[in-house]
């Protein structure tokens, strides 16, 4: 048979070309994943675009692409890639959750609601409670979006064209005659989003009407705020100034060397001789493992507010406050509570001239990703109100400040701007020309709507299967007074309630029954108030149901304290362990005849004798801590077991080794 050598050559060349293209796409994909894992999302996107020309798994490729856009705050661009990933049956559990918020940022509320409902219905049991709570809260928001959209004000909103660029400008703040703001204008590029790194800049304020009767808000060309503060290879921004303008707190970090932007801390700089700002120094209130930013002073300068995603919050980024004494020392930061903070993000706090707290949030009911809210406190109850349109939109709206009672500045990445985040000037009243936005205030609302809150629950044995307990004594205590607001003995179904609660208060549910350990369950009304926007009736009753589980008080019964861990070769009590030991203190005080053994265990990475001594020191350290909290030492026995009782044998990873470095308690006497 005669063979056409030209045809064979063409076939071979075609196969070679195809294999080369396939390999090239896979190489680009792998490079993209490496950039993604390093938090370099803009570089990752470049590689994913190349990989899209090959035959990479569409579910994985499109999900990575969507996440890269989301994590670099480009939600709108993420939308089509989330859609493609879901159509390709991605197994990523958070795909629909993040897709919903991307759709919301485009004003596609119906689509966002549909995705969140599917997400909740299919969420695995391992889903974080804060994430699931946020999704459920957002479903209620989306169901009421038409009501939220009716909240409108007569406000003129003007883009500060002379101030804004194709990059980001945000976090305006006034110092003297200057408007100081954050902008992406440095020479170094931030690999997260491909924009120039952030720095501090200033321009002159000008709120006098020009010859046309318009108010521009600021004039002059922006210039660098301070060469001493400027550092070219990091992001710097969101400054706050003391009342006298001589102290500045700012956020600095995110040089791109750590994934997730966790290397952002608060810094302080002071104005010295010659009007020169000092080199910024890191504030000790910063958490090296968290993102800390957007600081703001109170009017009297004695309190500093800031945002942080440090451990122990409500979820996401929370607002915190710290007091400043006469010597300039900062107190330990305090979370501002569940009325302000949600499972979502709360950022950019600002105390206005009316002493109200303004902030941005994506956890409270709003129109977009970030909306601006105002919080007021009266009678021990904090009310949070959405500022409505046109301040808020489907996009990010944040960083609002007032320069006069009816004038101020804010930032937004809404459509029609000059670039990413833009700074806007706003004032109450009608627009002087057609380039501004005017929305009329709706007619007054009907009579105020009220809510009555109640609590009910079930007491059960902490066993498998769980069985309700009758004859259990339940007391609901007011934490502020220590006095019971209700006392009851459970009946045959093990239930109790319902009893009225007060907004903003903290309670403790104390349950006890013969043969079981007495148990305390904290319950707070903070963050549980129903937003007024959701109320449809003159009076609404809502009941919170709680489940109380009691452990049998059996001799030699052992309880594993999952969160009592120790660092390698250490026996001191870590900060994350103290709250768990505090729970043991409560158990001992509520059960005065109880005697416990605290046993400590090590991993297997040292000689037996060394581990035995180390574990004994660890057990003694735990006992000493409990004794320091007011428990008599004769009720506790410290016992070290070294590596004789490993939970994970042949442990290889640090996580597995840490599981072996644990503390347990065992009942010795009742």
Order of alpha helices (4+ residues) and beta strands (2+ residues): alpha-alpha-alpha-alpha-alpha-alpha-alpha-alpha-beta-beta-beta-beta-beta-beta-beta-beta-beta-beta-beta-beta-beta-beta-beta-beta-beta-beta-beta-beta-beta-beta-beta-beta-beta-beta-beta-beta-beta-alpha-beta-alpha-beta-alpha-beta
